[in-house]
Amino acid sequence: MGLSGFFLISMLHSVICLVSGAFMMFYSNEFSVFNHGLETASKLRGSTPHDQLLIQTSNSFSGWLLFAIGFLLFMVAFVKDSKFQSFFAKGCVLLHISMAIWRVYFGRELEDLARDWPKQVLGDITLALSWGFLLMYSWREKYD
């Protein structure tokens, strides 16, 4: 028997990754404007056609990777082994906290993205907390 709530959290994170990845692949300009605002998005597009092509390709690959992670989360949601689920949830907490730390130390140094890092850190911490609450709930079930 697996952890209660693991399926729900995995599916929620999977949908977030799948939708975000699809938008990054197919609507990268609109997605960038939505995330960063019109002025910053125009700076992030590049100034020459070659730069624009490289940035568009990079955004498409990043979106594809995010989509693949969402598909992986979808598959992991159906695993019933509680030890694997606990291990996976701990890894997700570590990953999201690492991303938040990286954004604090390096993301805020980027001039064009400096105003975005607090909400991204908050998002990373929120995602880590969702896995953390799942682990705390499973410990309560285990030791009660």
ROFI-106919 format. One line per field, with one value per residue (C-alpha): residue in three letters; residue number from 1; x, y, z; chain. Coordinates in nm, 3 decimals. Each point is the difference from the previous one (the first is absolute). Layout:
<drenkols>
type	ala, ...
seq	NUM, ...
xx	X, ...
yy	Y, ...
zz	Z, ...
mol	A, ...
</drenkols>
This chain:
<drenkols>
type	met, gly, leu, ser, gly, phe, phe, leu, ile, ser, met, leu, his, ser, val, ile, cys, leu, val, ser, gly, ala, phe, met, met, phe, tyr, ser, asn, glu, phe, ser, val, phe, asn, his, gly, leu, glu, thr, ala, ser, lys, leu, arg, gly, ser, thr, pro, his, asp, gln, leu, leu, ile, gln, thr, ser, asn, ser, phe, ser, gly, trp, leu, leu, phe, ala, ile, gly, phe, leu, leu, phe, met, val, ala, phe, val, lys, asp, ser, lys, phe, gln, ser, phe, phe, ala, lys, gly, cys, val, leu, leu, his, ile, ser, met, ala, ile, trp, arg, val, tyr, phe, gly, arg, glu, leu, glu, asp, leu, ala, arg, asp, trp, pro, lys, gln, val, leu, gly, asp, ile, thr, leu, ala, leu, ser, trp, gly, phe, leu, leu, met, tyr, ser, trp, arg, glu, lys, tyr, asp
seq	1, 2, 3, 4, 5, 6, 7, 8, 9, 10, 11, 12, 13, 14, 15, 16, 17, 18, 19, 20, 21, 22, 23, 24, 25, 26, 27, 28, 29, 30, 31, 32, 33, 34, 35, 36, 37, 38, 39, 40, 41, 42, 43, 44, 45, 46, 47, 48, 49, 50, 51, 52, 53, 54, 55, 56, 57, 58, 59, 60, 61, 62, 63, 64, 65, 66, 67, 68, 69, 70, 71, 72, 73, 74, 75, 76, 77, 78, 79, 80, 81, 82, 83, 84, 85, 86, 87, 88, 89, 90, 91, 92, 93, 94, 95, 96, 97, 98, 99, 100, 101, 102, 103, 104, 105, 106, 107, 108, 109, 110, 111, 112, 113, 114, 115, 116, 117, 118, 119, 120, 121, 122, 123, 124, 125, 126, 127, 128, 129, 130, 131, 132, 133, 134, 135, 136, 137, 138, 139, 140, 141, 142, 143, 144
xx	0.000, 0.133, -0.010, -0.343, 0.002, 0.304, -0.211, -0.176, 0.319, 0.182, -0.286, -0.023, 0.372, -0.024, -0.277, 0.197, 0.309, -0.191, -0.190, 0.303, 0.220, -0.254, -0.034, 0.378, 0.034, -0.283, -0.074, 0.340, -0.038, -0.343, 0.116, 0.299, -0.221, -0.238, 0.284, 0.229, -0.200, 0.025, 0.316, 0.208, -0.132, 0.113, 0.349, 0.008, -0.086, 0.339, 0.105, 0.121, -0.183, 0.271, -0.044, -0.375, 0.029, 0.235, -0.227, -0.310, 0.175, 0.114, -0.353, -0.141, 0.247, -0.069, -0.372, 0.054, 0.202, -0.271, -0.261, 0.209, 0.027, -0.379, -0.039, 0.245, -0.202, -0.313, 0.159, 0.139, -0.348, -0.109, 0.282, -0.143, 0.322, 0.004, 0.380, 0.046, -0.266, 0.172, 0.339, -0.145, -0.175, 0.323, 0.183, -0.265, 0.028, 0.378, -0.033, -0.245, 0.201, 0.317, -0.175, -0.113, 0.354, 0.137, -0.250, 0.089, 0.373, 0.020, -0.341, -0.017, 0.335, -0.151, -0.097, -0.297, -0.148, 0.076, -0.362, -0.124, 0.212, -0.213, -0.314, 0.201, 0.158, -0.345, -0.123, 0.293, -0.060, -0.371, 0.071, 0.252, -0.255, -0.260, 0.239, 0.112, -0.358, -0.052, 0.304, -0.114, -0.348, 0.149, 0.217, -0.308, -0.179, 0.307, 0.060, -0.360
yy	0.000, 0.344, 0.337, 0.158, 0.316, -0.100, -0.061, 0.335, 0.203, -0.183, 0.062, 0.366, 0.053, -0.201, 0.222, 0.313, -0.131, -0.122, 0.325, 0.223, -0.209, 0.006, 0.378, 0.041, -0.212, 0.141, 0.345, 0.107, 0.371, 0.024, -0.210, 0.229, 0.311, -0.161, -0.091, 0.302, 0.286, 0.157, 0.204, -0.280, -0.254, 0.219, 0.018, -0.376, -0.066, 0.113, 0.278, -0.182, -0.269, -0.251, 0.078, -0.026, -0.342, -0.127, 0.129, -0.147, -0.337, 0.013, 0.083, -0.287, -0.249, 0.129, -0.041, -0.350, -0.092, 0.138, -0.195, -0.317, 0.058, 0.036, -0.329, -0.165, 0.135, -0.141, -0.345, 0.021, 0.088, -0.361, -0.162, -0.159, -0.070, 0.226, -0.012, 0.120, 0.267, 0.126, 0.002, 0.180, 0.262, 0.068, 0.045, 0.243, 0.204, 0.012, 0.099, 0.284, 0.136, -0.014, 0.196, 0.263, 0.035, 0.027, 0.272, 0.196, -0.010, 0.013, 0.089, 0.337, 0.098, 0.004, 0.360, -0.069, -0.268, 0.160, 0.087, -0.354, -0.203, 0.053, -0.146, -0.286, -0.078, 0.008, -0.243, -0.236, 0.007, -0.064, -0.303, -0.129, 0.048, -0.206, -0.297, 0.077, -0.001, -0.335, -0.138, 0.142, -0.144, -0.341, 0.008, 0.078, -0.301, -0.218, 0.082, 0.041
zz	0.000, -0.089, 0.168, 0.002, -0.208, -0.208, -0.309, 0.034, 0.053, -0.280, -0.241, 0.101, -0.058, -0.322, -0.139, 0.094, -0.180, -0.305, -0.050, 0.067, -0.228, -0.282, 0.029, 0.002, -0.315, -0.207, 0.143, 0.134, -0.083, 0.162, 0.295, 0.049, -0.010, 0.251, 0.238, -0.029, -0.150, -0.345, 0.056, 0.152, -0.252, -0.290, 0.155, 0.043, -0.366, -0.128, -0.232, -0.313, -0.199, 0.095, 0.371, -0.034, -0.165, 0.272, 0.277, -0.167, -0.035, 0.363, 0.117, -0.206, 0.148, 0.352, -0.062, -0.136, 0.310, 0.228, -0.197, 0.037, 0.376, 0.012, -0.184, 0.242, 0.295, -0.162, -0.017, 0.355, 0.132, -0.061, 0.204, 0.316, 0.196, 0.307, 0.038, -0.358, 0.047, 0.314, -0.173, -0.301, 0.215, 0.193, -0.330, -0.121, 0.321, -0.042, -0.367, 0.065, 0.295, -0.212, -0.273, 0.251, 0.134, -0.352, -0.084, 0.316, -0.063, -0.382, -0.143, 0.170, -0.153, -0.350, -0.063, -0.227, 0.225, 0.337, 0.076, -0.075, 0.241, 0.317, -0.155, -0.153, 0.338, 0.157, -0.267, 0.061, 0.375, -0.053, -0.218, 0.257, 0.278, -0.186, -0.003, 0.356, 0.131, -0.173, 0.184, 0.335, -0.049, -0.085, 0.315, 0.205, -0.152, 0.053, 0.367, 0.124
mol	A, A, A, A, A, A, A, A, A, A, A, A, A, A, A, A, A, A, A, A, A, A, A, A, A, A, A, A, A, A, A, A, A, A, A, A, A, A, A, A, A, A, A, A, A, A, A, A, A, A, A, A, A, A, A, A, A, A, A, A, A, A, A, A, A, A, A, A, A, A, A, A, A, A, A, A, A, A, A, A, A, A, A, A, A, A, A, A, A, A, A, A, A, A, A, A, A, A, A, A, A, A, A, A, A, A, A, A, A, A, A, A, A, A, A, A, A, A, A, A, A, A, A, A, A, A, A, A, A, A, A, A, A, A, A, A, A, A, A, A, A, A, A, A
</drenkols>
